[in-house]
Amino acid sequence: MAWGTSALGSYNIAPNSVTVAGISSGGYMAVQLQVAFSRAIYGTAVMAGGAYYCAQDDEAYWGTACATGNGVPVSSLVDYTNQQAAAGAIDPVSNIAGKPIYMFSGMLDTVNYQATMDDLYSYYGSFTSTDNITYNNYTAAEHAWITPDSVVPCSYLEAPFMNNCGFDAEQTFLALFYGALNARNNGTLGGSFIQFNQNAFCPHSNCAAISMDSTGWVFVPKNCAQGQACRLLVALHGCSQNQETIGTTFVQYAGINEWADSNNIIVLYPQTINATVPYNPYGCWDWWGYTNGNYALKSGPQMAAIMAEVNKLAGGSVQF
């Protein structure tokens, strides 16, 4: 495995191959990206997240409701989505239909209760057939990213919030996104981990102002670096999982790179920081409005920064 530090490069990204996956606040962000940029995002994997605009820019009241799934007004969230699409603040909702969606919610989750993921399932049903949704809601798992590469038991709640539940969730959602996969590379990876400058993609070149780190990570398989056509997955850590808190544990050991290396998939790992201004002490992605009230729209500062990174990797070919 090669390591390096570089500006973010551009690669030969195949059409309709940009996908997103996330855990917890990263799961909420994955949903936000999918809904707001549905023209560009082809598939989505959500672990322990929740419905689009669930917190409604009101963490104190709706943020708590979203965690438990108690009283979340799914029909109002659907109405809000349709209104924003009609106003052009997000892409047309018709783009969501027919695209693959993977959902995971542990039966033992005490952080984001399973009821809130059920709300997401209901929300999705307003925009696509449930035939397009694969929902694992039958595993005795706590709140975590699920990967066979973890040593933490499935039912535990502990840092780095990456649990082994005896199956390969990454294989499942990547196969949903991209079809039949080549075998996972369980040996030395041939690709490179590149730490890149995120400030280049944030408003006023200042990621700290929106609780994003000055650097992020990307994993680039050797074939992709040599110009072959590749796919692109955006992988979003959860709260208390950024590099400031757990180093590169999520970047290296989420179980994605082993599949990416042998299947021509570039993996983008944007990074947050823990912040007091704006108030985000656990380095969560903005799913409740700590950056501004437009946080879930295309103009949301974190949303725009991530998609600018995507577009750079794709050489400007992504329409959003």
Secondary structure, DSSP 8 states (H G I E B T S, - for coil): -EEEE-------EEEEEEEEEEETHHHHHHHHHHHHTTTT--EEEEES---TTTTTT-IIIIIHHHHHTTT--HHHHHHHHHHHHHTTSS--GGGTTT--EEEE--TT-SSS-HHHHHHHHHHHTTTS-GGGEEEE--S---SSEE-TT--EETT---TT-EEE-SS-HHHHHHHHHHSS------S---SEEEEEESGGGSGGG-GGGGTB-SEEEEEE-HHHHTT--EEEEEEE--TT-SHHHHTTHHHHHSS-HHHHHHTTEEEEE--B--BTTTTBTT----SSSSS-TTTTSTT-HHHHHHHHHHHHHTTT----
